[in-house]
Amino acid sequence: MKVTIHGHHLDIGDALRTHISDKMSALNEKYFNHAVNATVTMSKDPRSLYKSHISMTIGHDIHVQATASEHEVYATFDQAAEKVAKQLRRYKRKIREHNEQKESAARQQAQEYTLGFSVADEQLDQLTDAELDDHSEAIVVAEMTTNIQTLTVSDAVMRLTLSGNNAIMFRNASHGEINMVYRRQDGNIGWVDPKDVLATKNKVA
């Protein structure tokens, strides 16, 4: 995360600059760990009142801002940073609650629609390939319906990271097509966008 620090009518010393950078990095690591940038502006008015303004961008569509005023410069920044932390906690809690509700609904639907195998597991292991083909239609463990949300790619990646799931299907907010983000074996996030494939096929045709 890039942290930019400005001083308006105030000389930002090395100690204060280090304090601000460490605090902003700690906030990022604690709540999301993929903030793009943060800008901190410190100023001082003629009444010797210090003011701190923090603007933080997470992903491409989440912006958090906070302002605080105090008579002590460190207290001013710390107060604004705490306001930012509260907003991040609130947002993260909403996402977690939303994902928990979705998972609960999915589990309930799975229990209602779970189908059993037509043969016992130990018998299934003994079947030949041809016999397995005969039972292929019976190998349906569960089926469920779920609402597919319209999200930006960055929001979908953030929800995938916070939820701990292996994949999330969503409707891409930029063009309305069904997309998927998933966790790769190498630890990175993969993104499937069929719209690009369709566009390529149309050009070839």
Backbone as numpy.savetxt, mean C-alpha at the origin, in Angstrom:
# Nx Ny Nz CAx CAy CAz Cx Cy Cz
13.66 7.52 0.72 12.82 8.72 0.72 13.70 9.97 0.72
13.37 10.92 -0.13 14.10 12.18 -0.20 13.48 13.18 0.77
14.29 13.74 1.65 13.82 14.73 2.62 14.45 16.08 2.28
13.62 17.07 1.98 14.08 18.42 1.67 13.73 19.35 2.83
14.72 20.09 3.31 14.52 20.96 4.47 14.82 22.40 4.08
13.85 23.28 4.34 14.00 24.70 4.03 13.93 25.52 5.32
14.67 26.63 5.34 14.58 27.57 6.45 14.17 28.93 5.94
13.10 29.48 6.49 12.60 30.80 6.08 12.81 31.77 7.25
13.69 32.75 7.02 14.08 33.66 8.11 14.65 32.88 9.29
15.27 31.75 8.98 15.82 30.90 10.03 16.97 30.08 9.47
18.08 30.09 10.18 19.24 29.30 9.78 19.12 27.90 10.36
19.01 26.90 9.47 18.87 25.52 9.91 20.27 24.95 10.18
20.59 24.73 11.43 21.89 24.17 11.78 21.98 22.69 11.50
23.18 22.15 11.58 23.39 20.72 11.29 22.62 19.83 12.27
22.60 20.22 13.54 21.93 19.38 14.54 20.44 19.29 14.27
19.80 20.43 13.97 18.36 20.43 13.67 18.08 19.69 12.37
18.93 19.88 11.38 18.74 19.19 10.11 18.82 17.67 10.28
19.77 17.21 11.09 19.89 15.79 11.35 18.68 15.27 12.12
18.21 16.04 13.08 17.04 15.65 13.86 15.82 15.49 12.96
15.62 16.43 12.06 14.48 16.39 11.14 14.58 15.18 10.21
15.76 14.97 9.61 15.94 13.86 8.67 15.71 12.52 9.34
16.27 12.35 10.54 16.11 11.08 11.26 14.65 10.83 11.62
13.96 11.88 12.04 12.56 11.74 12.44 11.68 11.36 11.24
11.89 12.01 10.11 11.08 11.73 8.93 11.36 10.31 8.40
12.61 9.89 8.43 12.95 8.53 8.00 12.30 7.50 8.91
12.28 7.78 10.21 11.67 6.86 11.17 10.17 6.74 10.93
9.50 7.86 10.62 8.07 7.82 10.32 7.80 6.98 9.09
8.62 7.16 8.07 8.44 6.41 6.84 8.61 4.91 7.08
9.66 4.52 7.79 9.93 3.11 8.04 8.84 2.48 8.92
8.28 3.24 9.84 7.32 2.69 10.78 5.97 2.41 10.14
5.54 3.27 9.22 4.16 3.15 8.73 4.04 2.59 7.32
4.85 3.04 6.37 4.67 2.56 5.00 5.96 2.10 4.35
7.04 2.79 4.64 8.38 2.44 4.13 8.50 2.56 2.62
7.62 3.30 1.97 7.84 3.59 0.56 7.36 4.99 0.21
7.61 5.95 1.13 7.30 7.34 0.83 8.24 7.83 -0.26
7.72 8.71 -1.13 8.52 9.23 -2.24 9.39 10.38 -1.77
8.77 11.34 -1.09 9.53 12.50 -0.63 8.82 13.18 0.52
9.57 14.00 1.21 9.02 14.81 2.31 9.70 16.17 2.28
8.92 17.23 2.48 9.46 18.58 2.52 9.12 19.21 3.87
10.13 19.72 4.55 9.94 20.35 5.85 10.41 21.80 5.75
9.52 22.72 6.09 9.85 24.14 6.07 9.77 24.70 7.48
10.87 25.23 7.94 10.95 25.83 9.28 11.08 27.35 9.12
10.32 28.09 9.92 10.37 29.55 9.83 10.24 30.17 11.22
10.53 31.47 11.27 10.47 32.20 12.54 9.90 33.59 12.27
8.86 33.97 13.05 8.26 35.27 12.84 8.88 36.29 13.81
8.55 37.58 13.64 9.15 38.63 14.50 8.87 38.45 15.99
7.85 37.68 16.33 7.52 37.47 17.74 8.29 36.30 18.34
9.31 35.84 17.61 10.12 34.70 18.05 9.30 33.43 18.18
8.27 33.30 17.33 7.46 32.09 17.31 7.90 31.23 16.13
8.28 30.01 16.40 8.73 29.12 15.33 7.54 28.38 14.72
7.63 28.17 13.43 6.57 27.47 12.71 7.18 26.36 11.87
6.54 25.20 11.87 7.00 24.05 11.10 5.88 23.54 10.20
6.20 23.33 8.93 5.22 22.78 7.98 5.84 21.54 7.33
5.11 20.43 7.37 5.57 19.16 6.80 4.62 18.73 5.70
5.18 18.39 4.56 4.41 17.82 3.45 5.07 16.52 3.04
4.29 15.43 3.03 4.84 14.11 2.77 4.01 13.41 1.70
4.68 12.83 0.72 4.00 12.13 -0.36 4.33 10.65 -0.30
3.29 9.81 -0.26 3.45 8.35 -0.22 2.86 7.80 -1.51
3.67 7.08 -2.27 3.20 6.62 -3.56 2.99 7.80 -4.49
1.92 7.74 -5.28 1.65 8.81 -6.22 0.35 9.56 -5.89
-0.39 9.09 -4.90 -1.70 9.71 -4.67 -2.06 9.89 -3.21
-1.09 9.73 -2.31 -1.36 9.94 -0.89 -0.48 11.08 -0.39
-1.11 12.16 0.05 -0.38 13.33 0.50 -0.80 13.66 1.94
0.19 13.86 2.77 -0.04 14.17 4.18 0.64 15.49 4.51
-0.09 16.39 5.19 0.48 17.69 5.56 0.13 18.00 7.01
1.01 18.75 7.66 0.77 19.16 9.04 1.58 20.42 9.34
1.02 21.26 10.22 1.67 22.51 10.61 1.58 22.67 12.12
2.63 23.23 12.70 2.64 23.47 14.15 3.43 24.74 14.44
3.10 25.39 15.55 3.78 26.62 15.98 4.09 26.52 17.47
5.33 26.83 17.83 5.76 26.81 19.22 6.87 27.84 19.43
7.23 28.07 20.68 8.30 29.02 20.99 9.67 28.35 21.01
9.71 27.03 20.82 10.98 26.29 20.78 11.03 25.52 19.47
12.15 25.64 18.75 12.22 25.15 17.39 12.09 23.63 17.30
12.73 22.89 18.19 12.63 21.43 18.14 11.21 20.98 18.49
10.60 21.62 19.48 9.24 21.27 19.87 8.26 21.54 18.73
8.54 22.59 17.96 7.68 22.93 16.83 7.67 21.82 15.79
8.87 21.36 15.42 8.95 20.29 14.44 8.36 18.99 14.98
8.69 18.64 16.22 8.19 17.38 16.80 6.67 17.36 16.86
6.07 18.51 17.12 4.61 18.57 17.18 4.01 18.35 15.80
4.61 18.95 14.77 4.11 18.74 13.40 4.33 17.29 12.98
5.46 16.70 13.36 5.75 15.31 13.01 4.74 14.37 13.66
4.32 14.67 14.90 3.33 13.84 15.57 1.98 13.92 14.87
1.64 15.09 14.34 0.40 15.22 13.58 0.45 14.37 12.32
1.61 14.36 11.66 1.77 13.51 10.47 1.63 12.04 10.86
2.25 11.65 11.97 2.18 10.27 12.43 0.74 9.84 12.70
-0.06 10.72 13.29 -1.46 10.39 13.56 -2.23 10.15 12.27
-1.97 10.98 11.26 -2.64 10.80 9.98 -2.24 9.47 9.33
-0.95 9.14 9.41 -0.49 7.88 8.83 -1.08 6.68 9.57
-1.15 6.77 10.89 -1.75 5.68 11.67 -3.21 5.51 11.30
-3.92 6.63 11.17 -5.34 6.58 10.83 -5.55 5.96 9.46
-4.74 6.36 8.49 -4.88 5.83 7.13 -4.54 4.35 7.08
-3.46 3.96 7.77 -3.06 2.56 7.77 -4.11 1.69 8.45
-4.72 2.22 9.54 -5.76 1.47 10.24 -6.97 1.26 9.35
-7.35 2.29 8.58 -8.50 2.16 7.69 -8.24 1.09 6.63
-7.03 1.07 6.08 -6.70 0.07 5.07 -6.72 -1.33 5.67
-6.16 -1.47 6.89 -6.14 -2.77 7.55 -7.55 -3.26 7.85
-8.42 -2.37 8.36 -9.79 -2.75 8.66 -10.54 -3.14 7.39
-10.27 -2.38 6.31 -10.92 -2.69 5.04 -10.50 -4.07 4.54
-9.21 -4.37 4.62 -8.73 -5.67 4.17 -9.25 -6.80 5.05
-9.36 -6.55 6.36 -9.88 -7.57 7.26 -11.34 -7.87 6.95
-12.12 -6.84 6.61 -13.52 -7.04 6.25 -13.62 -7.86 4.96
-12.76 -7.56 3.98 -12.77 -8.31 2.73 -12.38 -9.76 2.96
-11.36 -9.99 3.80 -10.92 -11.36 4.06 -12.00 -12.13 4.81
-12.69 -11.47 5.75 -13.75 -12.14 6.50 -14.89 -12.55 5.58
-15.26 -11.63 4.68 -16.33 -11.94 3.73 -15.93 -13.07 2.80
-14.66 -13.07 2.38 -14.18 -14.13 1.48 -14.19 -15.48 2.18
-13.76 -15.50 3.46 -13.77 -16.76 4.20 -15.18 -17.30 4.37
-16.12 -16.38 4.65 -17.51 -16.80 4.84 -18.08 -17.38 3.55
-17.79 -16.73 2.43 -18.27 -17.23 1.15 -17.61 -18.56 0.80
-16.33 -18.68 1.14 -15.63 -19.93 0.85 -16.23 -21.09 1.62
-16.62 -20.83 2.88 -17.23 -21.88 3.69 -18.58 -22.29 3.11
-19.30 -21.32 2.55 -20.63 -21.62 2.01 -20.55 -22.42 0.72
-19.46 -22.21 -0.06 -19.40 -22.82 -1.39 -18.33 -23.89 -1.53
-17.69 -24.28 -0.41 -16.64 -25.29 -0.50 -17.21 -26.62 -0.97
-16.53 -27.22 -1.93 -16.94 -28.51 -2.48 -15.92 -29.57 -2.12
-16.36 -30.80 -1.86 -15.44 -31.88 -1.52 -15.02 -32.65 -2.75
-13.88 -33.39 -2.63 -13.45 -34.26 -3.71 -14.41 -35.45 -3.80
-14.51 -36.00 -4.99 -15.36 -37.18 -5.17 -14.65 -38.45 -4.72
-13.34 -38.38 -4.48 -12.59 -39.52 -3.97 -11.75 -39.04 -2.80
-11.36 -40.01 -1.94 -10.55 -39.66 -0.78 -9.15 -39.26 -1.23
-8.45 -38.47 -0.40 -7.12 -38.00 -0.75 -6.16 -39.15 -1.03
-6.22 -40.22 -0.18 -5.30 -41.33 -0.37 -5.61 -42.07 -1.67
-6.91 -42.10 -2.07 -7.27 -42.73 -3.33 -6.80 -41.87 -4.51
-6.87 -40.55 -4.32 -6.48 -39.64 -5.39 -5.00 -39.81 -5.74
-4.18 -40.08 -4.73 -2.75 -40.25 -4.96 -2.46 -41.48 -5.81
-3.37 -42.46 -5.78 -3.16 -43.71 -6.49 -3.73 -43.70 -7.90
-4.42 -42.64 -8.28 -5.05 -42.59 -9.60 -4.01 -42.39 -10.69
-4.29 -42.94 -11.87 -3.43 -42.73 -13.03 -3.75 -41.36 -13.63
-2.93 -40.90 -14.59 -3.17 -39.63 -15.24 -4.54 -39.60 -15.92
-4.89 -40.73 -16.56 -6.18 -40.80 -17.25 -7.33 -40.69 -16.25
-7.16 -41.36 -15.11 -8.20 -41.32 -14.10 -8.31 -39.92 -13.47
-7.15 -39.26 -13.35 -7.18 -37.89 -12.83 -7.92 -36.97 -13.78
-7.74 -37.20 -15.09 -8.47 -36.39 -16.07 -9.97 -36.56 -15.91
-10.39 -37.81 -15.58 -11.81 -38.07 -15.39 -12.35 -37.31 -14.18
-11.48 -37.06 -13.19 -11.90 -36.38 -11.97 -11.56 -34.90 -11.98
-11.08 -34.40 -13.13 -10.61 -33.02 -13.15 -11.72 -32.02 -12.83
-12.95 -32.32 -13.24 -14.04 -31.39 -12.97 -14.41 -31.35 -11.50
-14.05 -32.41 -10.75 -14.40 -32.46 -9.33 -13.39 -31.72 -8.47
-12.19 -31.40 -9.02 -11.16 -30.77 -8.20 -11.39 -29.27 -8.16
-12.47 -28.88 -7.53 -12.80 -27.47 -7.28 -12.91 -27.31 -5.78
-11.93 -26.66 -5.18 -11.90 -26.57 -3.72 -12.91 -25.54 -3.23
-12.94 -24.37 -3.86 -13.85 -23.32 -3.41 -14.07 -22.33 -4.53
-15.18 -21.66 -4.49 -15.44 -20.57 -5.43 -16.10 -19.45 -4.65
-15.81 -18.20 -5.04 -16.33 -17.07 -4.29 -16.43 -15.86 -5.21
-17.24 -14.91 -4.80 -17.34 -13.65 -5.51 -16.81 -12.54 -4.61
-16.27 -11.52 -5.22 -15.75 -10.40 -4.44 -15.84 -9.13 -5.28
-15.91 -8.02 -4.63 -15.94 -6.74 -5.33 -14.53 -6.36 -5.77
-14.38 -6.01 -7.03 -13.09 -5.57 -7.55 -13.05 -4.05 -7.49
-12.14 -3.52 -6.71 -12.07 -2.08 -6.50 -11.33 -1.38 -7.63
-11.68 -0.14 -7.87 -10.96 0.70 -8.82 -9.84 1.42 -8.08
-8.59 1.16 -8.47 -7.43 1.69 -7.77 -6.38 2.13 -8.77
-5.49 3.02 -8.32 -4.28 3.27 -9.08 -3.31 2.12 -8.81
-2.32 1.97 -9.65 -1.35 0.90 -9.47 -0.61 1.06 -8.14
-0.22 2.31 -7.83 0.52 2.54 -6.58 -0.34 2.22 -5.36
-1.64 2.52 -5.43 -2.53 2.21 -4.31 -2.68 0.70 -4.16
-2.77 0.00 -5.29 -2.88 -1.46 -5.24 -1.62 -2.08 -4.64
-0.45 -1.55 -5.01 0.81 -2.06 -4.45 0.86 -1.81 -2.95
0.40 -0.62 -2.54 0.40 -0.30 -1.12 -0.53 -1.24 -0.35
-1.72 -1.51 -0.90 -2.66 -2.40 -0.23 -2.11 -3.84 -0.18
-1.41 -4.24 -1.25 -0.80 -5.57 -1.25 0.25 -5.67 -0.15
1.07 -4.62 -0.02 2.13 -4.62 0.99 1.55 -4.65 2.39
0.51 -3.86 2.62 -0.07 -3.78 3.95 -0.88 -5.02 4.32
-1.52 -5.63 3.32 -2.40 -6.77 3.61 -1.65 -8.07 3.86
-0.46 -8.20 3.28 0.27 -9.45 3.41 -0.20 -10.53 2.45
-1.14 -10.21 1.55 -1.61 -11.18 0.57 -0.55 -11.40 -0.51
-0.73 -12.44 -1.31 0.21 -12.72 -2.40 -0.17 -12.01 -3.69
-1.43 -11.63 -3.83 -1.87 -10.96 -5.06 -3.14 -10.18 -4.79
-3.34 -9.13 -5.56 -4.56 -8.32 -5.48 -5.01 -8.01 -6.91
-6.27 -8.31 -7.21 -6.86 -7.97 -8.49 -7.65 -6.68 -8.33
-7.54 -5.77 -9.30 -8.20 -4.48 -9.19 -8.50 -3.93 -10.58
-9.36 -2.93 -10.62 -9.66 -2.25 -11.89 -8.78 -1.00 -11.97
-7.97 -0.93 -13.00 -7.01 0.17 -13.14 -7.75 1.50 -13.33
-7.49 2.46 -12.43 -8.21 3.73 -12.45 -7.90 4.54 -13.71
-6.76 4.28 -14.35 -6.37 5.08 -15.50 -7.10 4.68 -16.78
-7.49 3.38 -16.90 -8.17 2.97 -18.13 -9.33 1.99 -17.91
-9.59 1.59 -16.66 -10.77 0.79 -16.36 -10.64 -0.70 -16.60
-9.46 -1.17 -17.05 -9.29 -2.60 -17.31 -8.88 -3.33 -16.02
-9.14 -4.65 -15.99 -8.76 -5.47 -14.85 -7.24 -5.67 -14.84
-6.61 -5.39 -13.72 -5.17 -5.57 -13.52 -4.93 -6.42 -12.29
-3.67 -6.82 -12.11 -3.29 -7.57 -10.92 -1.86 -7.21 -10.53
-1.65 -7.04 -9.23 -0.30 -6.93 -8.70 -0.07 -8.15 -7.81
1.16 -8.68 -7.82 1.42 -9.90 -7.08 2.85 -9.88 -6.54
3.07 -10.70 -5.53 4.39 -10.78 -4.91 5.22 -11.85 -5.63
6.33 -11.44 -6.23 7.20 -12.36 -6.95 8.08 -13.16 -5.99
8.63 -14.26 -6.47 9.50 -15.08 -5.64 10.78 -14.36 -5.25
11.22 -13.38 -6.08 12.44 -12.65 -5.75 12.19 -11.50 -4.78
10.93 -11.36 -4.31 10.61 -10.33 -3.33 10.08 -9.06 -3.93
10.21 -8.88 -5.24 9.69 -7.68 -5.89 8.19 -7.83 -6.18
7.58 -6.74 -6.61 6.15 -6.74 -6.93 5.97 -6.79 -8.45
5.18 -7.76 -8.93 4.86 -7.85 -10.34 3.54 -7.16 -10.65
3.39 -6.69 -11.88 2.18 -5.97 -12.30 1.71 -6.53 -13.64
0.47 -7.03 -13.69 -0.11 -7.57 -14.92 -1.13 -6.58 -15.44
-0.90 -6.09 -16.67 -1.80 -5.11 -17.29 -2.18 -5.62 -18.68
-3.31 -6.35 -18.81 -3.71 -6.91 -20.11 -3.97 -5.84 -21.16
-4.24 -4.61 -20.75 -4.54 -3.55 -21.71 -3.37 -3.35 -22.67
-2.14 -3.42 -22.15 -0.98 -3.26 -23.01 -0.87 -4.39 -24.01
-1.23 -5.62 -23.57 -1.18 -6.77 -24.47 -2.20 -6.62 -25.59
-3.42 -6.18 -25.22 -4.48 -6.00 -26.22 -4.09 -4.91 -27.21
-3.49 -3.84 -26.70 -3.08 -2.75 -27.58 -2.05 -3.23 -28.58
-1.11 -4.08 -28.14 -0.08 -4.61 -29.03 -0.69 -5.50 -30.10
-1.66 -6.35 -29.70 -2.32 -7.23 -30.67 -3.08 -6.41 -31.71
-3.75 -5.35 -31.28 -4.51 -4.53 -32.21 -3.58 -3.85 -33.22
-2.41 -3.43 -32.75 -1.45 -2.79 -33.66 -0.94 -3.77 -34.71
-0.69 -5.03 -34.27 -0.20 -6.05 -35.19 -1.25 -6.38 -36.22
-2.54 -6.46 -35.75 -3.63 -6.78 -36.66 -3.84 -5.67 -37.67
